[in-house]
Amino acid sequence: MAKEKTLYTCNECGGTSPKWLGKCPHCNAWNTLIESVAESAAPTKNRFASLAKTAAVTALADIEASDVERTPTGHDELDRVLGGGIVEGGVVLIGGDPGIGKSTLLLQALDSLQRAWEAAPGRAGQRGGTFLSDAGPSQGAKAPLGGSGPRAAGERGGTLYVTGEESGAQVALRARRLGLEGSRVNVLAEIQLEKILATLDAHRPSVAVIDSIHTVYSEQLTSAPGSVAQVRECAAHLTRAAKASGTAIVLVGHVTKEGALAGPRVLEHMVDTVLYFEGDTHSSFRLIRAIKNRFGAVNEIGVFAMTEKGLKGVSNPSAIFLSQHSEPVPGSCVMVTLEGTRPMLVEIQALVDTGGPSPRRLSVGLDRDRLAMLLAVLHRHAGVACMDQDVFVNAVGGVRISEPAADLAVMLAITSSLRGKPLPKGFLAFGEVGLAGEVRPAPRGQERLKEAAKLGFSVAVVPKANLPKKNDKAFEGLTVHGVERIEEAMELARSLT
C-alpha cells in the first residue's frame, strides 16, 4: 500500500510546503506549518473561478457607478456597523469569543427580516423574502424585493439559518428564550458544503447565516472540518454562490486565544465585511466593531446590551462609558472619542499611588507605551513628576481608545489624582499632546463639542485650533477654553479647581 503523501500547511496564509520549515516560505510567519494529508485532485470546475462577477474590459469612465441597495436588519446598531444594512450578494464574516452573543444577534436579525417581509403588502402569510432600503440607514424602505405581489418563480426571498454547531431543536429552544415565538425563519442543520449549496440554490433566500464556517466541510477534500484547506475552500464556494445568486451570506467564525479569527488570513480578504464582537462575557454590554467593509466606513462601532430577551441596541452609548459619581472625584476626566462617525463621551480614570523601587505603569483600554511617553512629557514640560509613583489608567466601560486625542484627558486625570483634587463638574478635555509639549488639534473637533454640549457639559479644554466659531448656538451652555501647550492646560485646570 502506497504511503500517503503529506503536506505542511500554514495556519496564517494557507500556503503549503512539502517539508516542515520553521518559517513559512509564503508569509514568513514562524512556527505556523502543520502537517496534513495531501488532498486528492479536486474537480477543476469553478476551482479557479473569480469570486466576483466577471465582465468585459471596460474603461473606468464608462462604468456607471450606483449606490448599492441595503437590507435593514431591524437593529439600528448592527445596521450602523454594516454601513446601513446587508448588501445584496455581500459576504459578512463575524467573529468573537464563545458565548458572547454572535448566534443570538444573528437569529434576532433573521427573525426581524422575516417578519418585516411577511408584513409587506401582498405577502401576508407567505414565507421568505426581505425588503431593501436605499444606500443609507436614514433612507426610507423601498418596495419589497420582487414587487408587492406574490413571490415570482425564481425570485429570491426568505431567510435561512444553517447551523452546524447545534440541532434544530436547540435553535428553537434559544428562539423561545429570546421571545421569538412563532418565528418563520428557515433552519437547516447541516455541515456538508454540497448540501448547503443545493439548499441555497433551491430556496434562493435573500439572507443566509452559516453558523459556523469552521464546522462546514466539502467532500472534495479529505481533511477534517476546521482545517485551513476546508475553511478556505468552503468560504470560497459560499462566496461564489453569494455573488452568483445575489444571496447575502453571513459567516460566523471562531477566534483564537489571541482574539484573532481562526483559519487562514485569506478568509478575511475573501469576504466583503469583517466584524468583531468585543466585550467581557461577565459584562452586560457588547461592542461590534467593523474592521473591513467594502460597502461602508471601517472602525464603526455598535453597542448592545445583553438582556433576558437577547441583545438590544444602546442608542446613547455615552451613558455607559460615563461615571455614576454624584460628585466629582479626583483622578477622573471625561473625553470625547470618535468611533467611525459616532462621537462618544468616555470617562478616563487615573490612580497615582506611592510605588516601590520599580513603579508600575498600567493602562486598560489605552496604549501602555503612550502612557509612558505622556508621563515623560508631563514631567519635562509641566513639572509634574511621577517617577516614584505607581500610575494606573483605565477607560471606563471596557472601551478601547486608540486615537491620540485622549492624551490631554489622560494627563489631566493623572494630575488630578496626584494632587488629590477633582476636576470641576461638567468638565471635559481632548487633544493630542506632542513630545515638545504642544497640544495638537483633534479631527472633527466641532462634532465632539456638539455632542458634549448636547449632554449638558459646561466646561471644555481643547486645542486652540478646535475652538468653535463665536455666537454658534450649538454650543450654548458650554464654555470652551483653547490651549496651545500642556503647561497652559495644567494651569487652567488648577484655576478651575
C-alpha positions as CSV (number, residue, x, y, z in Angstrom):
1,M,0.0,0.0,0.0
2,A,1.4,3.3,-1.1
3,K,2.3,5.7,1.7
4,E,0.0,8.7,2.0
5,K,1.7,11.9,0.8
6,T,1.8,14.7,3.5
7,L,2.0,18.4,3.1
8,Y,2.6,21.1,5.7
9,T,0.0,23.9,5.6
10,C,0.5,27.4,7.1
11,N,-2.2,28.5,9.6
12,E,-1.7,32.2,8.7
13,C,-1.8,32.3,4.9
14,G,-2.8,28.8,3.9
15,G,0.4,28.2,1.9
16,T,1.8,24.7,1.6
17,S,5.3,23.2,1.8
18,P,6.4,19.6,1.0
19,K,8.5,19.6,4.2
20,W,8.4,21.2,7.6
21,L,10.1,24.6,7.9
22,G,10.5,26.8,10.9
23,K,9.3,29.8,8.8
24,C,6.6,29.8,6.2
25,P,8.1,30.5,2.8
26,H,5.0,32.3,1.7
27,C,4.2,34.8,4.5
28,N,7.4,34.4,6.6
29,A,5.4,33.6,9.8
30,W,7.3,31.4,12.3
31,N,6.1,28.0,13.6
32,T,2.8,28.0,11.7
33,L,3.3,24.9,9.4
34,I,1.1,22.0,10.5
35,E,1.3,18.5,8.9
36,S,-1.7,17.3,7.0
37,V,-2.6,14.7,4.4
38,A,-2.3,15.9,0.8
39,E,-5.6,16.5,-0.8
40,S,-6.8,14.4,-3.7
41,A,-7.2,16.2,-7.1
42,A,-10.4,18.1,-7.0
43,P,-12.6,18.7,-10.0
44,T,-11.5,21.7,-12.0
45,K,-14.9,23.1,-12.4
46,N,-15.2,26.5,-10.7
47,R,-12.0,25.8,-8.8
48,F,-10.3,28.9,-10.2
49,A,-13.4,30.9,-10.8
50,S,-13.5,34.5,-9.8
51,L,-15.2,35.4,-6.5
52,A,-16.8,38.4,-8.2
53,K,-18.9,38.6,-11.3
54,T,-16.8,38.8,-14.5
55,A,-17.3,41.3,-17.2
56,A,-15.6,42.5,-20.4
57,V,-12.8,45.1,-20.3
58,T,-14.4,48.5,-19.9
59,A,-12.9,52.0,-19.4
60,L,-13.5,53.2,-15.8
61,A,-15.2,56.4,-17.1
62,D,-17.8,54.2,-19.0
63,I,-18.8,52.2,-15.9
64,E,-21.9,53.5,-14.2
65,A,-21.4,54.0,-10.5
66,S,-24.5,53.4,-8.5
67,D,-25.2,53.2,-4.8
68,V,-25.7,49.7,-3.5
69,E,-29.0,48.8,-2.1
70,R,-29.1,47.5,1.5
71,T,-31.3,45.3,3.6
72,P,-32.0,46.8,7.0
73,T,-31.7,44.1,9.7
74,G,-34.1,45.7,12.1
75,H,-31.3,46.5,14.6
76,D,-30.0,50.1,14.2
77,E,-26.7,49.4,15.9
78,L,-26.0,46.4,13.6
79,D,-27.0,48.5,10.5
80,R,-24.6,51.2,11.6
81,V,-21.7,48.9,11.7
82,L,-22.7,47.3,8.3
83,G,-22.9,50.8,6.8
84,G,-26.7,50.8,6.5
85,G,-27.6,47.2,6.2
86,I,-26.8,44.0,4.4
87,V,-25.9,44.3,0.8
88,E,-27.3,42.0,-1.9
89,G,-24.7,39.3,-2.7
90,G,-22.4,40.6,0.1
91,V,-20.5,38.2,2.4
92,V,-20.0,39.2,6.0
93,L,-17.7,37.5,8.4
94,I,-18.4,37.9,12.1
95,G,-16.1,36.6,14.9
96,G,-16.0,36.8,18.7
97,D,-15.3,34.8,21.8
98,P,-17.5,31.8,22.6
99,G,-20.8,32.8,24.3
100,I,-20.5,36.5,23.6
101,G,-23.8,36.6,21.5
102,K,-23.0,36.1,17.8
103,S,-25.6,33.4,17.2
104,T,-28.2,35.3,19.4
105,L,-27.8,38.5,17.5
106,L,-28.0,36.9,14.1
107,L,-31.1,34.8,15.0
108,Q,-32.8,38.0,16.2
109,A,-31.8,39.8,12.9
110,L,-33.1,37.0,10.7
111,D,-36.4,37.0,12.6
112,S,-36.8,40.7,12.2
113,L,-36.1,40.4,8.4
114,Q,-38.6,37.6,8.1
115,R,-41.3,39.4,9.9
116,A,-40.8,42.6,8.0
117,W,-41.1,40.8,4.7
118,E,-44.2,38.9,5.7
119,A,-45.9,42.1,6.9
120,A,-45.3,43.8,3.5
121,P,-48.4,44.4,1.3
122,G,-49.4,41.5,-0.9
123,R,-47.2,39.0,1.0
124,A,-49.2,38.3,4.2
125,G,-48.8,34.7,5.3
126,Q,-46.0,33.9,2.8
127,R,-42.6,32.6,3.9
128,G,-39.4,34.1,2.8
129,G,-38.2,37.4,1.5
130,T,-36.7,40.6,2.8
131,F,-37.1,44.3,1.9
132,L,-34.4,46.6,0.7
133,S,-33.7,50.3,1.5
134,D,-31.7,53.0,-0.1
135,A,-28.0,53.3,0.4
136,G,-28.1,54.9,3.9
137,P,-29.7,53.8,7.2
138,S,-31.7,57.0,7.3
139,Q,-33.4,56.4,4.0
140,G,-36.9,55.0,3.8
141,A,-37.7,51.4,2.9
142,K,-38.2,50.6,-0.8
143,A,-40.8,48.2,-2.1
144,P,-40.4,44.6,-1.2
145,L,-37.9,42.7,-3.3
146,G,-39.6,41.5,-6.4
147,G,-42.6,43.9,-6.1
148,S,-45.6,43.8,-3.8
149,G,-47.3,40.8,-5.4
150,P,-46.8,37.1,-4.8
151,R,-43.3,35.7,-5.0
152,A,-42.5,35.0,-8.6
153,A,-40.8,31.9,-9.9
154,G,-37.0,32.2,-9.4
155,E,-37.4,35.2,-7.1
156,R,-35.0,35.5,-4.2
157,G,-36.7,35.7,-0.8
158,G,-36.7,34.3,2.7
159,T,-34.1,33.8,5.4
160,L,-32.1,30.7,6.1
161,Y,-30.2,29.8,9.2
162,V,-27.7,27.0,8.7
163,T,-26.5,25.6,12.0
164,G,-23.5,23.3,12.2
165,E,-22.9,23.5,15.9
166,E,-26.5,23.0,17.2
167,S,-29.5,20.9,16.3
168,G,-32.7,22.4,15.1
169,A,-34.3,21.7,18.5
170,Q,-31.5,23.7,20.2
171,V,-32.0,26.6,17.9
172,A,-35.8,26.5,18.6
173,L,-35.1,26.5,22.3
174,R,-32.9,29.5,22.0
175,A,-35.6,31.3,20.0
176,R,-38.1,30.6,22.7
177,R,-35.7,32.1,25.4
178,L,-35.4,35.2,23.2
179,G,-39.2,35.6,22.9
180,L,-39.3,34.8,19.2
181,E,-42.4,32.6,19.4
182,G,-43.8,31.7,16.0
183,S,-40.7,32.7,14.2
184,R,-40.8,31.7,10.5
185,V,-37.0,31.6,9.9
186,N,-36.0,28.6,7.9
187,V,-33.5,26.4,9.8
188,L,-31.1,23.8,8.3
189,A,-28.9,21.6,10.5
190,E,-26.1,20.6,8.1
191,I,-22.4,20.8,7.8
192,Q,-21.8,19.3,4.3
193,L,-21.0,22.1,1.8
194,E,-22.6,20.4,-1.2
195,K,-26.0,20.0,0.6
196,I,-25.8,23.6,1.8
197,L,-25.2,24.9,-1.7
198,A,-28.0,22.8,-3.0
199,T,-30.4,24.2,-0.4
200,L,-29.3,27.8,-1.2
201,D,-29.9,27.1,-4.9
202,A,-33.4,25.5,-4.2
203,H,-34.7,28.0,-1.7
204,R,-32.9,31.2,-3.0
205,P,-33.1,33.1,0.3
206,S,-32.2,36.8,0.4
207,V,-30.1,36.4,3.6
208,A,-28.4,33.2,4.9
209,V,-26.4,32.6,8.0
210,I,-23.7,29.9,8.2
211,D,-23.0,29.1,11.9
212,S,-20.2,28.4,11.7
213,I,-17.8,28.3,8.7
214,H,-15.4,26.2,10.8
215,T,-17.9,23.3,11.0
216,V,-18.6,23.1,7.3
217,Y,-16.7,20.5,5.2
218,S,-16.5,19.6,1.5
219,E,-16.5,16.0,0.2
220,Q,-13.9,17.0,-2.4
221,L,-11.3,17.4,0.4
222,T,-10.2,14.7,2.9
223,S,-9.1,17.0,5.7
224,A,-11.2,17.5,8.8
225,P,-13.7,20.4,9.2
226,G,-12.0,23.4,10.6
227,S,-8.7,22.8,8.8
228,V,-7.1,25.5,6.8
229,A,-7.9,23.8,3.5
230,Q,-11.5,23.2,4.4
231,V,-12.2,26.7,5.7
232,R,-10.6,28.3,2.7
233,E,-12.4,26.2,0.1
234,C,-15.8,26.2,1.8
235,A,-15.7,30.0,2.2
236,A,-14.6,30.4,-1.4
237,H,-17.6,28.3,-2.7
238,L,-20.0,30.1,-0.5
239,T,-18.7,33.5,-1.7
240,R,-19.1,32.4,-5.3
241,A,-22.6,31.3,-4.6
242,A,-23.4,34.7,-3.0
243,K,-22.0,36.7,-5.9
244,A,-23.8,34.5,-8.5
245,S,-27.2,34.3,-6.9
246,G,-27.4,37.7,-5.0
247,T,-28.0,36.0,-1.7
248,A,-26.3,37.8,1.2
249,I,-24.4,35.3,3.3
250,V,-23.2,35.9,6.9
251,L,-20.4,33.6,8.1
252,V,-19.7,33.0,11.8
253,G,-16.0,32.5,12.5
254,H,-14.2,31.1,15.5
255,V,-11.4,33.1,17.1
256,T,-8.0,32.0,18.5
257,K,-6.9,32.6,22.1
258,E,-5.2,35.8,20.9
259,G,-8.6,37.1,19.8
260,A,-8.0,36.9,16.0
261,L,-10.2,35.0,13.6
262,A,-9.1,31.4,13.3
263,G,-8.1,30.0,9.9
264,P,-6.1,31.5,7.0
265,R,-5.8,35.2,6.7
266,V,-7.1,34.8,3.1
267,L,-10.5,34.3,4.6
268,E,-10.7,38.0,5.7
269,H,-9.5,39.1,2.2
270,M,-12.2,37.0,0.6
271,V,-15.3,38.4,2.3
272,D,-16.7,41.9,1.9
273,T,-17.1,42.8,5.6
274,V,-15.4,41.7,8.7
275,L,-17.0,42.3,12.1
276,Y,-15.5,41.6,15.6
277,F,-17.6,41.1,18.7
278,E,-15.9,42.7,21.8
279,G,-16.7,42.8,25.4
280,D,-16.4,40.8,28.6
281,T,-18.8,37.9,28.8
282,H,-19.3,38.8,32.5
283,S,-20.5,42.3,31.5
284,S,-23.9,43.1,30.0
285,F,-22.5,45.3,27.3
286,R,-21.2,44.1,23.9
287,L,-19.4,46.1,21.2
288,I,-19.3,45.2,17.5
289,R,-16.5,46.8,15.5
290,A,-16.1,46.8,11.7
291,I,-12.5,46.0,10.7
292,K,-13.2,45.8,7.0
293,N,-16.2,47.0,5.0
294,R,-16.2,47.3,1.2
295,F,-19.7,49.0,1.3
296,G,-19.2,51.3,4.3
297,A,-16.9,53.0,6.7
298,V,-14.5,51.0,8.8
299,N,-14.0,51.4,12.5
300,E,-17.7,52.0,13.1
301,I,-18.9,50.6,16.4
302,G,-22.3,49.2,17.5
303,V,-23.2,49.0,21.2
304,F,-25.5,46.3,22.6
305,A,-26.8,45.4,26.0
306,M,-27.4,41.7,26.8
307,T,-30.8,41.2,28.3
308,E,-33.1,38.3,29.1
309,K,-34.6,38.7,25.6
310,G,-31.3,38.9,23.8
311,L,-29.2,41.8,22.6
312,K,-30.7,45.2,22.5
313,G,-29.1,48.2,20.8
314,V,-27.9,51.1,23.0
315,S,-28.9,54.4,21.4
316,N,-26.9,56.6,23.8
317,P,-23.6,54.6,24.4
318,S,-22.0,57.6,26.2
319,A,-24.2,56.9,29.2
320,I,-22.5,53.5,29.8
321,F,-19.0,55.0,29.5
322,L,-19.5,57.9,31.9
323,S,-19.2,57.7,35.7
324,Q,-22.1,57.4,38.0
325,H,-20.5,59.6,40.7
326,S,-22.9,62.0,42.4
327,E,-20.0,64.4,42.9
328,P,-16.6,64.9,41.1
329,V,-13.8,62.6,42.3
330,P,-10.0,63.0,41.9
331,G,-8.4,61.2,39.0
332,S,-11.4,61.4,36.7
333,C,-11.6,63.3,33.4
334,V,-14.2,62.9,30.6
335,M,-13.1,63.0,26.9
336,V,-14.9,62.7,23.6
337,T,-13.6,60.0,21.3
338,L,-14.7,59.2,17.8
339,E,-15.6,55.6,16.7
340,G,-16.2,55.9,13.0
341,T,-18.8,58.6,12.6
342,R,-20.0,58.5,16.1
343,P,-18.7,60.8,18.9
344,M,-18.8,59.2,22.3
345,L,-18.1,60.5,25.7
346,V,-15.8,58.3,27.8
347,E,-14.5,58.7,31.3
348,I,-10.8,58.3,31.8
349,Q,-9.8,57.3,35.3
350,A,-6.3,57.5,36.8
351,L,-4.9,56.4,40.1
352,V,-1.5,57.6,41.3
353,D,-0.1,56.0,44.4
354,T,3.2,55.6,46.1
355,G,5.3,53.0,44.4
356,G,8.4,51.0,45.2
357,P,11.8,51.0,43.7
358,S,10.2,49.9,40.4
359,P,7.0,51.9,39.9
360,R,4.3,50.3,37.8
361,R,2.7,51.7,34.7
362,L,-0.6,50.0,33.8
363,S,-3.3,51.0,31.3
364,V,-6.6,49.3,30.4
365,G,-8.2,50.4,27.2
366,L,-5.3,52.7,26.3
367,D,-1.8,52.2,24.8
368,R,0.6,51.4,27.5
369,D,3.7,52.7,25.6
370,R,1.9,56.0,25.0
371,L,1.2,56.3,28.8
372,A,4.9,56.1,29.5
373,M,5.5,58.8,26.9
374,L,2.8,61.1,28.3
375,L,4.3,60.8,31.8
376,A,7.7,61.9,30.4
377,V,6.1,64.9,28.7
378,L,4.2,65.7,31.9
379,H,7.4,65.8,33.9
380,R,9.5,67.7,31.3
381,H,7.1,70.4,30.3
382,A,4.6,70.7,33.1
383,G,6.8,69.9,36.1
384,V,4.6,67.1,37.3
385,A,6.9,64.2,38.4
386,C,5.6,60.6,38.8
387,M,9.0,58.9,38.8
388,D,8.4,57.2,42.2
389,Q,4.6,56.7,41.8
390,D,2.6,53.8,40.5
391,V,0.3,55.0,37.7
392,F,-2.9,53.2,36.7
393,V,-5.1,54.4,33.9
394,N,-8.5,53.0,32.8
395,A,-11.1,53.7,30.2
396,V,-14.5,53.1,31.8
397,G,-16.9,50.6,30.3
398,G,-14.3,48.3,28.6
399,V,-14.0,50.5,25.6
400,R,-10.6,50.6,23.8
401,I,-9.3,54.0,22.7
402,S,-6.5,54.0,20.1
403,E,-6.7,57.7,18.9
404,P,-4.1,60.2,20.3
405,A,-6.9,62.7,21.1
406,A,-7.1,61.0,24.6
407,D,-3.7,62.4,25.6
408,L,-4.9,65.6,27.2
409,A,-7.6,63.9,29.2
410,V,-5.2,61.2,30.4
411,M,-2.7,63.8,31.6
412,L,-5.3,65.9,33.4
413,A,-6.7,62.8,35.1
414,I,-3.2,61.8,36.3
415,T,-2.5,65.3,37.6
416,S,-5.9,65.4,39.4
417,S,-5.2,62.1,41.1
418,L,-1.7,63.2,42.1
419,R,-2.9,66.5,43.6
420,G,-6.0,64.8,45.2
421,K,-8.3,67.5,43.8
422,P,-11.2,66.7,41.4
423,L,-11.8,68.5,38.2
424,P,-15.0,70.6,38.2
425,K,-18.4,69.1,37.5
426,G,-19.3,69.0,33.8
427,F,-15.6,69.2,32.7
428,L,-14.2,67.5,29.6
429,A,-11.0,67.7,27.6
430,F,-9.5,66.2,24.4
431,G,-6.4,66.8,22.3
432,E,-3.2,65.2,21.2
433,V,0.0,66.1,23.1
434,G,3.3,66.1,21.3
435,L,6.8,65.4,22.7
436,A,7.6,69.1,22.6
437,G,4.6,69.8,24.9
438,E,2.3,71.3,22.2
439,V,-1.4,70.4,22.2
440,R,-2.4,69.5,18.7
441,P,-5.9,69.6,17.3
442,A,-8.2,66.6,17.1
443,P,-10.1,65.7,13.9
444,R,-13.7,66.8,13.8
445,G,-13.5,68.8,17.0
446,Q,-16.7,70.7,16.3
447,E,-18.7,67.4,16.3
448,R,-17.1,66.4,19.6
449,L,-18.0,69.6,21.2
450,K,-21.6,69.5,19.9
451,E,-22.0,66.0,21.5
452,A,-20.7,67.3,24.8
453,A,-23.0,70.4,24.7
454,K,-26.0,68.1,23.9
455,L,-25.3,66.0,27.0
456,G,-25.1,69.1,29.3
457,F,-21.3,69.5,29.9
458,S,-20.4,73.1,30.9
459,V,-16.5,73.4,30.6
460,A,-14.2,72.1,27.9
461,V,-10.4,72.4,27.5
462,V,-9.5,71.7,23.9
463,P,-6.7,72.6,21.4
464,K,-6.8,76.2,20.2
465,A,-7.4,75.1,16.6
466,N,-10.6,73.3,17.7
467,L,-12.3,76.4,19.2
468,P,-15.8,76.9,17.8
469,K,-16.9,80.0,16.0
470,K,-18.3,82.8,18.1
471,N,-22.1,83.1,18.5
472,D,-22.7,79.4,17.5
473,K,-25.9,78.4,19.2
474,A,-25.0,74.7,19.0
475,F,-22.5,75.3,21.9
476,E,-24.8,77.3,24.2
477,G,-24.1,76.5,27.9
478,L,-20.6,75.1,27.1
479,T,-17.6,77.3,28.0
480,V,-14.7,76.3,25.7
481,H,-11.0,77.1,26.6
482,G,-8.4,76.8,23.9
483,V,-4.8,75.9,24.8
484,E,-1.6,75.6,22.8
485,R,0.8,74.0,25.3
486,I,0.4,71.4,28.1
487,E,1.6,73.8,30.8
488,E,-1.3,76.1,29.8
489,A,-3.8,73.3,30.2
490,M,-2.4,72.3,33.6
491,E,-2.5,75.9,34.8
492,L,-6.1,76.3,33.5
493,A,-7.2,73.1,35.3
494,R,-5.6,74.4,38.6
495,S,-7.5,77.7,38.3
496,L,-10.8,75.9,37.6
497,T,-10.4,73.7,40.7
